[in-house]
Amino acid sequence: MAKMKALMWYGGWDVRYEDVDIPKVEDDEVLIKISHSGICGSEMHILGGRIDFIPPPTILGHEFSGTVAEVGKKVSGYTEGQKVTAHPFTGCGACYWCKNAKEHFCTDPFNVLTNPRAGGFAEYTIVKGKQVYAVPEEMSLLEAALIEPTSIAIHAMKQANIKPGSTVAVLGAGIIGLQCLQLAQHSGAGMTVLSDPFEKRRGIARKLGADITVDPIKESLVDVVMQATDGYGVDVVIEASGAVAANEAAVPILKNGGTIAIVGVAPNDYLLGVKPYEMMNREIKIHGSFWSPYSFSETIGIMPKIEAISLATHVLPLSQFQEAFKVQGTDDAVKVLFQP
């Protein structure tokens, strides 16, 4: 078998740069030669134990772009060398969820995070043909690697149901939070508030048009929001950090009748303390936002209209994975990517 370089994860922080077999292409699959692969907060949570349903050993990485290296016999519409990206998850098509337009809850999916033959932290990865999306020729493969996290933000927007004139608070200025900020503005938000403890990320948010930025460590997010909204709170809160403190602040800054969309990955054992009486009395709506079902095509369409490239702050080779993981959680980074 031909070999490739990959980051093999063995559990915890045990990641090794190894030679592994290039996956063999089945009839319904496409082999992609990776150009760029982004480190998601989800990968950091897997390494840190916050997400525990991924069985090692496997190759992590689910945000990637590249070119078609080989196409299975039953796959049409793609040619060798074509620019592509891929949704990391596809349903079986036969279970209850797939038959009811909720394939992201599929009971037997093909998931590049759980399938040991796949994973974007490698020179090649394998996906089902139906996961593949063509990338416009004018789009760089670096930008194309940001389609997946942007699609997560697109799905969160659907859950948040932002209307023209809405006041919106985004909690967390990672790439998903910053894309939610931009998409809220495109949805007609009348005022946007961005909360994040890192100054460089708040600076990026200001450049992207945030009306108010808050350092939640040094300032009271509740006080800032209430002062800016005459004591009413915001119409929509998008929790994109996963931080306990941010989740705790979501309800107090929400207007009566408002909506919270939770897209950040909070600790497994954390319980959001919301009183059912308060939800009833204030007509609060809380929506989870999981994966990005049916959102890739519209994400590709909107990418030219939002800022993405500047959010790719670091690009490193796979062999420097330890440095990449270290820098991902710092003030200097928004999105760190590998380039095999």
Phi and psi in degrees as GROMACS dihedral restraints (atoms count N, CA, C in turn):
[ dihedral_restraints ]
;  ai    aj    ak    al  type     phi  dphi    fc
    3     4     5     6     1   -67.1    20    10
    4     5     6     7     1   148.6    20    10
    6     7     8     9     1  -109.9    20    10
    7     8     9    10     1   159.0    20    10
    9    10    11    12     1  -142.6    20    10
   10    11    12    13     1   161.5    20    10
   12    13    14    15     1   -85.3    20    10
   13    14    15    16     1   141.1    20    10
   15    16    17    18     1  -155.0    20    10
   16    17    18    19     1   158.9    20    10
   18    19    20    21     1   -95.7    20    10
   19    20    21    22     1   107.7    20    10
   21    22    23    24     1   -94.8    20    10
   22    23    24    25     1   126.5    20    10
   24    25    26    27     1  -100.0    20    10
   25    26    27    28     1   128.1    20    10
   27    28    29    30     1  -112.2    20    10
   28    29    30    31     1    10.9    20    10
   30    31    32    33     1   111.5    20    10
   31    32    33    34     1   146.3    20    10
   33    34    35    36     1    58.8    20    10
   34    35    36    37     1  -135.9    20    10
   36    37    38    39     1   -97.1    20    10
   37    38    39    40     1    17.3    20    10
   39    40    41    42     1   -84.4    20    10
   40    41    42    43     1    93.5    20    10
   42    43    44    45     1  -120.0    20    10
   43    44    45    46     1   134.5    20    10
   45    46    47    48     1  -129.6    20    10
   46    47    48    49     1   138.5    20    10
   48    49    50    51     1   -87.1    20    10
   49    50    51    52     1   106.8    20    10
   51    52    53    54     1  -132.7    20    10
   52    53    54    55     1   165.2    20    10
   54    55    56    57     1   -90.3    20    10
   55    56    57    58     1   125.6    20    10
   57    58    59    60     1  -132.7    20    10
   58    59    60    61     1   166.9    20    10
   60    61    62    63     1   -69.5    20    10
   61    62    63    64     1   137.7    20    10
   63    64    65    66     1   -68.5    20    10
   64    65    66    67     1   129.7    20    10
   66    67    68    69     1   -58.8    20    10
   67    68    69    70     1   139.6    20    10
   69    70    71    72     1   -79.7    20    10
   70    71    72    73     1   135.3    20    10
   72    73    74    75     1   -83.5    20    10
   73    74    75    76     1   120.9    20    10
   75    76    77    78     1   -82.5    20    10
   76    77    78    79     1   170.8    20    10
   78    79    80    81     1   -59.7    20    10
   79    80    81    82     1   -32.3    20    10
   81    82    83    84     1  -102.0    20    10
   82    83    84    85     1    20.8    20    10
   84    85    86    87     1  -119.9    20    10
   85    86    87    88     1   164.5    20    10
   87    88    89    90     1  -130.5    20    10
   88    89    90    91     1   132.3    20    10
   90    91    92    93     1   -93.0    20    10
   91    92    93    94     1   126.7    20    10
   93    94    95    96     1  -113.9    20    10
   94    95    96    97     1   128.6    20    10
   96    97    98    99     1   -83.5    20    10
   97    98    99   100     1   115.2    20    10
   99   100   101   102     1   -70.3    20    10
  100   101   102   103     1   132.0    20    10
  102   103   104   105     1   -97.9    20    10
  103   104   105   106     1   -51.4    20    10
  105   106   107   108     1  -140.7    20    10
  106   107   108   109     1   145.5    20    10
  108   109   110   111     1  -141.0    20    10
  109   110   111   112     1   123.0    20    10
  111   112   113   114     1   -89.6    20    10
  112   113   114   115     1   147.7    20    10
  114   115   116   117     1   -86.1    20    10
  115   116   117   118     1   117.3    20    10
  117   118   119   120     1   -92.7    20    10
  118   119   120   121     1   157.0    20    10
  120   121   122   123     1   -55.9    20    10
  121   122   123   124     1   -30.2    20    10
  123   124   125   126     1   -61.8    20    10
  124   125   126   127     1   -41.6    20    10
  126   127   128   129     1   -63.2    20    10
  127   128   129   130     1   -40.1    20    10
  129   130   131   132     1   -64.6    20    10
  130   131   132   133     1   -36.6    20    10
  132   133   134   135     1   -68.9    20    10
  133   134   135   136     1   -35.7    20    10
  135   136   137   138     1   -64.0    20    10
  136   137   138   139     1   -47.2    20    10
  138   139   140   141     1   -62.1    20    10
  139   140   141   142     1   -36.9    20    10
  141   142   143   144     1   -86.5    20    10
  142   143   144   145     1    -2.8    20    10
  144   145   146   147     1    90.1    20    10
  145   146   147   148     1     2.1    20    10
  147   148   149   150     1   -73.3    20    10
  148   149   150   151     1   -33.7    20    10
  150   151   152   153     1  -106.0    20    10
  151   152   153   154     1   122.2    20    10
  153   154   155   156     1  -123.6    20    10
  154   155   156   157     1    18.0    20    10
  156   157   158   159     1  -101.9    20    10
  157   158   159   160     1     7.1    20    10
  159   160   161   162     1   -96.1    20    10
  160   161   162   163     1   116.8    20    10
  162   163   164   165     1   -85.4    20    10
  163   164   165   166     1   123.6    20    10
  165   166   167   168     1   -80.3    20    10
  166   167   168   169     1   162.4    20    10
  168   169   170   171     1   -81.2    20    10
  169   170   171   172     1   144.9    20    10
  171   172   173   174     1  -160.5    20    10
  172   173   174   175     1   171.3    20    10
  174   175   176   177     1  -101.2    20    10
  175   176   177   178     1   121.2    20    10
  177   178   179   180     1   -83.0    20    10
  178   179   180   181     1  -176.5    20    10
  180   181   182   183     1   101.7    20    10
  181   182   183   184     1   113.6    20    10
  183   184   185   186     1  -131.5    20    10
  184   185   186   187     1     3.8    20    10
  186   187   188   189     1  -111.9    20    10
  187   188   189   190     1   106.3    20    10
  189   190   191   192     1  -152.5    20    10
  190   191   192   193     1   161.6    20    10
  192   193   194   195     1  -135.7    20    10
  193   194   195   196     1   165.4    20    10
  195   196   197   198     1   176.1    20    10
  196   197   198   199     1  -157.1    20    10
  198   199   200   201     1  -127.1    20    10
  199   200   201   202     1   152.1    20    10
  201   202   203   204     1   -68.7    20    10
  202   203   204   205     1   125.1    20    10
  204   205   206   207     1  -100.8    20    10
  205   206   207   208     1   -34.3    20    10
  207   208   209   210     1  -159.3    20    10
  208   209   210   211     1   145.2    20    10
  210   211   212   213     1  -122.5    20    10
  211   212   213   214     1   132.3    20    10
  213   214   215   216     1   -67.7    20    10
  214   215   216   217     1   159.9    20    10
  216   217   218   219     1   -60.7    20    10
  217   218   219   220     1   -30.4    20    10
  219   220   221   222     1   -95.6    20    10
  220   221   222   223     1     6.9    20    10
  222   223   224   225     1  -105.5    20    10
  223   224   225   226     1   131.7    20    10
  225   226   227   228     1  -125.6    20    10
  226   227   228   229     1   161.8    20    10
  228   229   230   231     1    96.5    20    10
  229   230   231   232     1    -0.9    20    10
  231   232   233   234     1  -132.1    20    10
  232   233   234   235     1   144.1    20    10
  234   235   236   237     1  -126.1    20    10
  235   236   237   238     1   155.6    20    10
  237   238   239   240     1   -58.8    20    10
  238   239   240   241     1   132.5    20    10
  240   241   242   243     1    90.9    20    10
  241   242   243   244     1    -7.4    20    10
  243   244   245   246     1   -70.4    20    10
  244   245   246   247     1   140.1    20    10
  246   247   248   249     1   -71.0    20    10
  247   248   249   250     1   131.7    20    10
  249   250   251   252     1  -147.5    20    10
  250   251   252   253     1   164.6    20    10
  252   253   254   255     1  -132.9    20    10
  253   254   255   256     1  -179.8    20    10
  255   256   257   258     1  -151.4    20    10
  256   257   258   259     1   140.7    20    10
  258   259   260   261     1   -69.4    20    10
  259   260   261   262     1   134.9    20    10
  261   262   263   264     1   -74.5    20    10
  262   263   264   265     1    -4.1    20    10
  264   265   266   267     1  -141.4    20    10
  265   266   267   268     1   133.6    20    10
  267   268   269   270     1  -142.4    20    10
  268   269   270   271     1   144.3    20    10
  270   271   272   273     1   -80.2    20    10
  271   272   273   274     1   167.1    20    10
  273   274   275   276     1   -73.8    20    10
  274   275   276   277     1   -23.7    20    10
  276   277   278   279     1    86.1    20    10
  277   278   279   280     1    -6.7    20    10
  279   280   281   282     1  -117.7    20    10
  280   281   282   283     1   -20.6    20    10
  282   283   284   285     1   -78.9    20    10
  283   284   285   286     1   173.6    20    10
  285   286   287   288     1   -54.9    20    10
  286   287   288   289     1   -45.6    20    10
  288   289   290   291     1   -67.1    20    10
  289   290   291   292     1   -42.9    20    10
  291   292   293   294     1   -63.5    20    10
  292   293   294   295     1   -34.9    20    10
  294   295   296   297     1   -79.3    20    10
  295   296   297   298     1    -5.7    20    10
  297   298   299   300     1  -123.3    20    10
  298   299   300   301     1    33.5    20    10
  300   301   302   303     1    57.7    20    10
  301   302   303   304     1    35.3    20    10
  303   304   305   306     1  -135.6    20    10
  304   305   306   307     1    53.9    20    10
  306   307   308   309     1   -66.2    20    10
  307   308   309   310     1   -16.5    20    10
  309   310   311   312     1   -70.5    20    10
  310   311   312   313     1    -8.3    20    10
  312   313   314   315     1  -102.8    20    10
  313   314   315   316     1    12.2    20    10
  315   316   317   318     1   -50.2    20    10
  316   317   318   319     1   141.1    20    10
  318   319   320   321     1   -85.6    20    10
  319   320   321   322     1   -12.0    20    10
  321   322   323   324     1  -143.5    20    10
  322   323   324   325     1    63.8    20    10
  324   325   326   327     1   -84.2    20    10
  325   326   327   328     1   166.7    20    10
  327   328   329   330     1   -98.8    20    10
  328   329   330   331     1   112.5    20    10
  330   331   332   333     1  -125.5    20    10
  331   332   333   334     1   122.4    20    10
  333   334   335   336     1   -64.3    20    10
  334   335   336   337     1   -19.7    20    10
  336   337   338   339     1   -77.9    20    10
  337   338   339   340     1   -30.2    20    10
  339   340   341   342     1  -104.4    20    10
  340   341   342   343     1   -12.2    20    10
  342   343   344   345     1   -90.9    20    10
  343   344   345   346     1   116.6    20    10
  345   346   347   348     1   -65.7    20    10
  346   347   348   349     1   -13.5    20    10
  348   349   350   351     1   -82.6    20    10
  349   350   351   352     1   -14.4    20    10
  351   352   353   354     1  -112.3    20    10
  352   353   354   355     1  -168.7    20    10
  354   355   356   357     1   119.9    20    10
  355   356   357   358     1   135.4    20    10
  357   358   359   360     1   -87.0    20    10
  358   359   360   361     1   -11.3    20    10
  360   361   362   363     1   -84.7    20    10
  361   362   363   364     1    63.3    20    10
  363   364   365   366     1  -161.8    20    10
  364   365   366   367     1   173.0    20    10
  366   367   368   369     1   -77.6    20    10
  367   368   369   370     1   -26.5    20    10
  369   370   371   372     1  -138.9    20    10
  370   371   372   373     1   154.1    20    10
  372   373   374   375     1  -141.7    20    10
  373   374   375   376     1   162.3    20    10
  375   376   377   378     1  -119.1    20    10
  376   377   378   379     1   137.8    20    10
  378   379   380   381     1  -141.9    20    10
  379   380   381   382     1   165.2    20    10
  381   382   383   384     1   -72.0    20    10
  382   383   384   385     1   150.0    20    10
  384   385   386   387     1   -57.2    20    10
  385   386   387   388     1   -34.7    20    10
  387   388   389   390     1   -73.7    20    10
  388   389   390   391     1    -7.8    20    10
  390   391   392   393     1   -86.1    20    10
  391   392   393   394     1   -15.0    20    10
  393   394   395   396     1   -83.9    20    10
  394   395   396   397     1   139.9    20    10
  396   397   398   399     1  -129.8    20    10
  397   398   399   400     1   131.5    20    10
  399   400   401   402     1   -69.1    20    10
  400   401   402   403     1   142.0    20    10
  402   403   404   405     1  -103.5    20    10
  403   404   405   406     1   132.4    20    10
  405   406   407   408     1   -55.1    20    10
  406   407   408   409     1   140.5    20    10
  408   409   410   411     1   -57.3    20    10
  409   410   411   412     1   -33.0    20    10
  411   412   413   414     1   -75.9    20    10
  412   413   414   415     1   -11.2    20    10
  414   415   416   417     1   -89.4    20    10
  415   416   417   418     1   132.2    20    10
  417   418   419   420     1   -71.7    20    10
  418   419   420   421     1   155.2    20    10
  420   421   422   423     1   -70.5    20    10
  421   422   423   424     1   -23.7    20    10
  423   424   425   426     1   -64.4    20    10
  424   425   426   427     1   -47.9    20    10
  426   427   428   429     1   -64.3    20    10
  427   428   429   430     1   -37.0    20    10
  429   430   431   432     1   -63.0    20    10
  430   431   432   433     1   -28.5    20    10
  432   433   434   435     1   -70.6    20    10
  433   434   435   436     1   -12.2    20    10
  435   436   437   438     1   -95.1    20    10
  436   437   438   439     1     0.9    20    10
  438   439   440   441     1   -64.0    20    10
  439   440   441   442     1   -43.3    20    10
  441   442   443   444     1   -61.9    20    10
  442   443   444   445     1   -52.2    20    10
  444   445   446   447     1   -63.7    20    10
  445   446   447   448     1   -31.4    20    10
  447   448   449   450     1   -67.6    20    10
  448   449   450   451     1   -34.2    20    10
  450   451   452   453     1   -65.9    20    10
  451   452   453   454     1   -30.9    20    10
  453   454   455   456     1   -63.7    20    10
  454   455   456   457     1   -41.8    20    10
  456   457   458   459     1   -65.5    20    10
  457   458   459   460     1   -38.5    20    10
  459   460   461   462     1   -58.8    20    10
  460   461   462   463     1   -45.9    20    10
  462   463   464   465     1   -65.9    20    10
  463   464   465   466     1   -37.1    20    10
  465   466   467   468     1   -62.9    20    10
  466   467   468   469     1   -36.4    20    10
  468   469   470   471     1   -62.1    20    10
  469   470   471   472     1   -39.6    20    10
  471   472   473   474     1   -63.4    20    10
  472   473   474   475     1   -39.5    20    10
  474   475   476   477     1   -69.7    20    10
  475   476   477   478     1   -33.6    20    10
  477   478   479   480     1   -77.2    20    10
  478   479   480   481     1   -27.8    20    10
  480   481   482   483     1    55.2    20    10
  481   482   483   484     1    54.5    20    10
  483   484   485   486     1   -73.4    20    10
  484   485   486   487     1   133.9    20    10
  486   487   488   489     1  -112.9    20    10
  487   488   489   490     1   159.5    20    10
  489   490   491   492     1   -53.9    20    10
  490   491   492   493     1   130.2    20    10
  492   493   494   495     1    91.0    20    10
  493   494   495   496     1    -6.9    20    10
  495   496   497   498     1   -62.2    20    10
  496   497   498   499     1   145.6    20    10
  498   499   500   501     1   -94.6    20    10
  499   500   501   502     1   133.2    20    10
  501   502   503   504     1  -133.0    20    10
  502   503   504   505     1   132.7    20    10
  504   505   506   507     1  -114.0    20    10
  505   506   507   508     1   127.0    20    10
  507   508   509   510     1  -108.6    20    10
  508   509   510   511     1   123.9    20    10
  510   511   512   513     1  -105.4    20    10
  511   512   513   514     1   106.4    20    10
  513   514   515   516     1   112.8    20    10
  514   515   516   517     1   125.8    20    10
  516   517   518   519     1  -117.1    20    10
  517   518   519   520     1    41.3    20    10
  519   520   521   522     1   -74.2    20    10
  520   521   522   523     1  -172.7    20    10
  522   523   524   525     1   -63.8    20    10
  523   524   525   526     1   -36.3    20    10
  525   526   527   528     1   -68.8    20    10
  526   527   528   529     1   -42.7    20    10
  528   529   530   531     1   -62.1    20    10
  529   530   531   532     1   -42.4    20    10
  531   532   533   534     1   -68.8    20    10
  532   533   534   535     1   -34.8    20    10
  534   535   536   537     1   -70.8    20    10
  535   536   537   538     1   -35.9    20    10
  537   538   539   540     1   -61.8    20    10
  538   539   540   541     1   -39.8    20    10
  540   541   542   543     1   -58.4    20    10
  541   542   543   544     1   -49.4    20    10
  543   544   545   546     1   -65.6    20    10
  544   545   546   547     1   -41.0    20    10
  546   547   548   549     1   -68.3    20    10
  547   548   549   550     1   -33.9    20    10
  549   550   551   552     1   -62.2    20    10
  550   551   552   553     1   -40.7    20    10
  552   553   554   555     1   -64.6    20    10
  553   554   555   556     1   -40.9    20    10
  555   556   557   558     1   -67.2    20    10
  556   557   558   559     1   -24.7    20    10
  558   559   560   561     1   -83.4    20    10
  559   560   561   562     1    -1.7    20    10
  561   562   563   564     1    98.1    20    10
  562   563   564   565     1    18.1    20    10
  564   565   566   567     1   -55.5    20    10
  565   566   567   568     1   135.5    20    10
  567   568   569   570     1   -80.4    20    10
  568   569   570   571     1   -30.5    20    10
  570   571   572   573     1  -150.3    20    10
  571   572   573   574     1   139.1    20    10
  573   574   575   576     1  -124.9    20    10
  574   575   576   577     1   137.7    20    10
  576   577   578   579     1  -119.8    20    10
  577   578   579   580     1   133.5    20    10
  579   580   581   582     1  -122.3    20    10
  580   581   582   583     1   124.5    20    10
  582   583   584   585     1  -114.7    20    10
  583   584   585   586     1   127.1    20    10
  585   586   587   588     1  -162.8    20    10
  586   587   588   589     1   141.1    20    10
  588   589   590   591     1   -75.4    20    10
  589   590   591   592     1   -14.2    20    10
  591   592   593   594     1   -92.1    20    10
  592   593   594   595     1   123.5    20    10
  594   595   596   597     1   -64.0    20    10
  595   596   597   598     1   -40.9    20    10
  597   598   599   600     1   -62.7    20    10
  598   599   600   601     1   -37.1    20    10
  600   601   602   603     1   -70.5    20    10
  601   602   603   604     1   -37.9    20    10
  603   604   605   606     1   -64.1    20    10
  604   605   606   607     1   -36.0    20    10
  606   607   608   609     1   -62.9    20    10
  607   608   609   610     1   -41.1    20    10
  609   610   611   612     1   -62.6    20    10
  610   611   612   613     1   -41.7    20    10
  612   613   614   615     1   -61.0    20    10
  613   614   615   616     1   -40.3    20    10
  615   616   617   618     1   -64.2    20    10
  616   617   618   619     1   -40.9    20    10
  618   619   620   621     1   -63.6    20    10
  619   620   621   622     1   -30.8    20    10
  621   622   623   624     1   -82.9    20    10
  622   623   624   625     1    -2.0    20    10
  624   625   626   627     1   107.9    20    10
  625   626   627   628     1     8.5    20    10
  627   628   629   630     1   -59.4    20    10
  628   629   630   631     1   132.5    20    10
  630   631   632   633     1   -74.2    20    10
  631   632   633   634     1   -36.6    20    10
  633   634   635   636     1  -137.2    20    10
  634   635   636   637     1   134.0    20    10
  636   637   638   639     1  -119.8    20    10
  637   638   639   640     1   144.7    20    10
  639   640   641   642     1  -130.8    20    10
  640   641   642   643     1   134.6    20    10
  642   643   644   645     1   -92.8    20    10
  643   644   645   646     1   104.1    20    10
  645   646   647   648     1   -69.6    20    10
  646   647   648   649     1   -11.8    20    10
  648   649   650   651     1   -79.4    20    10
  649   650   651   652     1   -38.7    20    10
  651   652   653   654     1  -102.1    20    10
  652   653   654   655     1   -15.3    20    10
  654   655   656   657     1  -126.3    20    10
  655   656   657   658     1   159.4    20    10
  657   658   659   660     1   -88.9    20    10
  658   659   660   661     1   111.1    20    10
  660   661   662   663     1   -59.1    20    10
  661   662   663   664     1   -40.7    20    10
  663   664   665   666     1   -60.6    20    10
  664   665   666   667     1   -46.5    20    10
  666   667   668   669     1   -63.2    20    10
  667   668   669   670     1   -43.1    20    10
  669   670   671   672     1   -63.4    20    10
  670   671   672   673     1   -47.1    20    10
  672   673   674   675     1   -64.9    20    10
  673   674   675   676     1   -44.4    20    10
  675   676   677   678     1   -65.8    20    10
  676   677   678   679     1   -37.1    20    10
  678   679   680   681     1   -66.3    20    10
  679   680   681   682     1   -37.9    20    10
  681   682   683   684     1   -75.4    20    10
  682   683   684   685     1   -17.7    20    10
  684   685   686   687     1  -117.8    20    10
  685   686   687   688     1    20.6    20    10
  687   688   689   690     1    56.4    20    10
  688   689   690   691     1    32.4    20    10
  690   691   692   693     1    84.7    20    10
  691   692   693   694     1     1.8    20    10
  693   694   695   696     1   -87.5    20    10
  694   695   696   697     1   -29.0    20    10
  696   697   698   699     1    90.4    20    10
  697   698   699   700     1   177.0    20    10
  699   700   701   702     1   -94.4    20    10
  700   701   702   703     1   156.5    20    10
  702   703   704   705     1   -71.4    20    10
  703   704   705   706     1   -34.4    20    10
  705   706   707   708     1  -137.7    20    10
  706   707   708   709     1   134.5    20    10
  708   709   710   711     1  -116.8    20    10
  709   710   711   712     1   128.0    20    10
  711   712   713   714     1  -110.9    20    10
  712   713   714   715     1   110.5    20    10
  714   715   716   717     1   -90.9    20    10
  715   716   717   718     1   107.0    20    10
  717   718   719   720     1  -119.5    20    10
  718   719   720   721     1    15.0    20    10
  720   721   722   723     1  -106.8    20    10
  721   722   723   724     1   -33.5    20    10
  723   724   725   726     1    81.9    20    10
  724   725   726   727     1    -4.5    20    10
  726   727   728   729     1   -72.0    20    10
  727   728   729   730     1   139.9    20    10
  729   730   731   732     1   -60.5    20    10
  730   731   732   733     1   -44.7    20    10
  732   733   734   735     1   -60.7    20    10
  733   734   735   736     1   -37.8    20    10
  735   736   737   738     1   -67.3    20    10
  736   737   738   739     1   -43.2    20    10
  738   739   740   741     1   -61.5    20    10
  739   740   741   742     1   -38.4    20    10
  741   742   743   744     1   -65.5    20    10
  742   743   744   745     1   -29.9    20    10
  744   745   746   747     1   -82.6    20    10
  745   746   747   748     1   -15.5    20    10
  747   748   749   750     1   -62.0    20    10
  748   749   750   751     1   -47.6    20    10
  750   751   752   753     1   -68.7    20    10
  751   752   753   754     1   -44.8    20    10
  753   754   755   756     1   -61.8    20    10
  754   755   756   757     1   -25.3    20    10
  756   757   758   759     1   -96.3    20    10
  757   758   759   760     1     3.3    20    10
  759   760   761   762     1   -90.5    20    10
  760   761   762   763     1   136.4    20    10
  762   763   764   765     1   -69.8    20    10
  763   764   765   766     1   151.7    20    10
  765   766   767   768     1   -54.4    20    10
  766   767   768   769     1   133.5    20    10
  768   769   770   771     1    82.0    20    10
  769   770   771   772     1     4.1    20    10
  771   772   773   774     1   -81.9    20    10
  772   773   774   775     1   176.1    20    10
  774   775   776   777     1  -127.4    20    10
  775   776   777   778     1   135.1    20    10
  777   778   779   780     1  -110.4    20    10
  778   779   780   781     1   127.8    20    10
  780   781   782   783     1  -111.7    20    10
  781   782   783   784     1   119.3    20    10
  783   784   785   786     1  -101.3    20    10
  784   785   786   787     1   112.0    20    10
  786   787   788   789     1  -118.6    20    10
  787   788   789   790     1   -16.2    20    10
  789   790   791   792     1   -75.2    20    10
  790   791   792   793     1   154.5    20    10
  792   793   794   795     1   -96.3    20    10
  793   794   795   796     1   102.0    20    10
  795   796   797   798     1   -80.7    20    10
  796   797   798   799     1   162.5    20    10
  798   799   800   801     1   -56.3    20    10
  799   800   801   802     1   143.7    20    10
  801   802   803   804     1   -54.9    20    10
  802   803   804   805     1   -37.5    20    10
  804   805   806   807     1   -94.7    20    10
  805   806   807   808     1     6.8    20    10
  807   808   809   810     1   -83.5    20    10
  808   809   810   811     1   134.2    20    10
  810   811   812   813     1  -114.2    20    10
  811   812   813   814     1   125.5    20    10
  813   814   815   816     1   -75.1    20    10
  814   815   816   817     1   118.8    20    10
  816   817   818   819     1   -83.9    20    10
  817   818   819   820     1    84.5    20    10
  819   820   821   822     1  -115.9    20    10
  820   821   822   823     1   126.2    20    10
  822   823   824   825     1   -78.9    20    10
  823   824   825   826     1   128.1    20    10
  825   826   827   828     1   -53.1    20    10
  826   827   828   829     1   -36.8    20    10
  828   829   830   831     1   -60.9    20    10
  829   830   831   832     1   -42.0    20    10
  831   832   833   834     1   -66.3    20    10
  832   833   834   835     1   -39.9    20    10
  834   835   836   837     1   -60.9    20    10
  835   836   837   838     1   -42.4    20    10
  837   838   839   840     1   -67.6    20    10
  838   839   840   841     1   -50.0    20    10
  840   841   842   843     1   -65.9    20    10
  841   842   843   844     1   -34.8    20    10
  843   844   845   846     1  -101.6    20    10
  844   845   846   847     1    -3.1    20    10
  846   847   848   849     1    54.8    20    10
  847   848   849   850     1    47.8    20    10
  849   850   851   852     1   -80.4    20    10
  850   851   852   853     1   139.2    20    10
  852   853   854   855     1  -117.4    20    10
  853   854   855   856     1   131.4    20    10
  855   856   857   858     1  -123.1    20    10
  856   857   858   859     1   121.7    20    10
  858   859   860   861     1  -119.1    20    10
  859   860   861   862     1   132.1    20    10
  861   862   863   864     1   -79.3    20    10
  862   863   864   865     1   159.1    20    10
  864   865   866   867     1  -137.8    20    10
  865   866   867   868     1   105.5    20    10
  867   868   869   870     1  -115.5    20    10
  868   869   870   871     1   127.4    20    10
  870   871   872   873     1    54.7    20    10
  871   872   873   874     1  -151.4    20    10
  873   874   875   876     1  -149.2    20    10
  874   875   876   877     1    63.1    20    10
  876   877   878   879     1   -62.7    20    10
  877   878   879   880     1   134.0    20    10
  879   880   881   882     1    58.4    20    10
  880   881   882   883     1    33.8    20    10
  882   883   884   885     1  -119.6    20    10
  883   884   885   886     1    -6.8    20    10
  885   886   887   888     1   -66.4    20    10
  886   887   888   889     1   -42.2    20    10
  888   889   890   891     1   -62.1    20    10
  889   890   891   892     1   -45.8    20    10
  891   892   893   894     1   -69.8    20    10
  892   893   894   895     1   -29.7    20    10
  894   895   896   897     1   -65.2    20    10
  895   896   897   898     1   -45.1    20    10
  897   898   899   900     1   -59.2    20    10
  898   899   900   901     1   -36.7    20    10
  900   901   902   903     1   -68.8    20    10
  901   902   903   904     1   -33.1    20    10
  903   904   905   906     1   -92.0    20    10
  904   905   906   907     1   -13.6    20    10
  906   907   908   909     1   -52.6    20    10
  907   908   909   910     1   -41.4    20    10
  909   910   911   912     1   -66.6    20    10
  910   911   912   913     1   -14.8    20    10
  912   913   914   915     1   -98.2    20    10
  913   914   915   916     1    -3.9    20    10
  915   916   917   918     1  -127.5    20    10
  916   917   918   919     1   162.1    20    10
  918   919   920   921     1   -82.8    20    10
  919   920   921   922     1   129.3    20    10
  921   922   923   924     1  -133.6    20    10
  922   923   924   925     1   -48.2    20    10
  924   925   926   927     1   -54.6    20    10
  925   926   927   928     1   -41.3    20    10
  927   928   929   930     1   -66.7    20    10
  928   929   930   931     1   -16.2    20    10
  930   931   932   933     1   -80.8    20    10
  931   932   933   934     1   -13.5    20    10
  933   934   935   936     1   -84.7    20    10
  934   935   936   937     1    86.6    20    10
  936   937   938   939     1   -83.5    20    10
  937   938   939   940     1   -23.0    20    10
  939   940   941   942     1  -142.6    20    10
  940   941   942   943     1   135.7    20    10
  942   943   944   945     1  -129.4    20    10
  943   944   945   946     1   119.9    20    10
  945   946   947   948     1  -130.8    20    10
  946   947   948   949     1   154.6    20    10
  948   949   950   951     1   -71.7    20    10
  949   950   951   952     1   158.2    20    10
  951   952   953   954     1   -56.1    20    10
  952   953   954   955     1   -35.4    20    10
  954   955   956   957     1   -63.7    20    10
  955   956   957   958     1   -19.5    20    10
  957   958   959   960     1  -100.0    20    10
  958   959   960   961     1    37.5    20    10
  960   961   962   963     1   -63.5    20    10
  961   962   963   964     1   -34.2    20    10
  963   964   965   966     1   -64.0    20    10
  964   965   966   967     1   -43.2    20    10
  966   967   968   969     1   -64.7    20    10
  967   968   969   970     1   -40.5    20    10
  969   970   971   972     1   -62.2    20    10
  970   971   972   973     1   -46.2    20    10
  972   973   974   975     1   -64.4    20    10
  973   974   975   976     1   -35.8    20    10
  975   976   977   978     1   -67.0    20    10
  976   977   978   979     1   -43.9    20    10
  978   979   980   981     1   -76.1    20    10
  979   980   981   982     1   -23.7    20    10
  981   982   983   984     1   -57.6    20    10
  982   983   984   985     1   -33.7    20    10
  984   985   986   987     1   -95.1    20    10
  985   986   987   988     1    17.4    20    10
  987   988   989   990     1  -105.8    20    10
  988   989   990   991     1   170.5    20    10
  990   991   992   993     1   -63.2    20    10
  991   992   993   994     1   -24.5    20    10
  993   994   995   996     1   -75.3    20    10
  994   995   996   997     1   -18.0    20    10
  996   997   998   999     1  -114.2    20    10
  997   998   999  1000     1   142.1    20    10
  999  1000  1001  1002     1  -108.7    20    10
 1000  1001  1002  1003     1   -61.5    20    10
 1002  1003  1004  1005     1  -129.4    20    10
 1003  1004  1005  1006     1   123.1    20    10
 1005  1006  1007  1008     1  -103.9    20    10
 1006  1007  1008  1009     1   132.4    20    10
 1008  1009  1010  1011     1  -126.2    20    10
 1009  1010  1011  1012     1   152.2    20    10
 1011  1012  1013  1014     1   -96.3    20    10
 1012  1013  1014  1015     1   147.2    20    10
 1014  1015  1016  1017     1  -129.4    20    10
 1015  1016  1017  1018     1    97.3    20    10
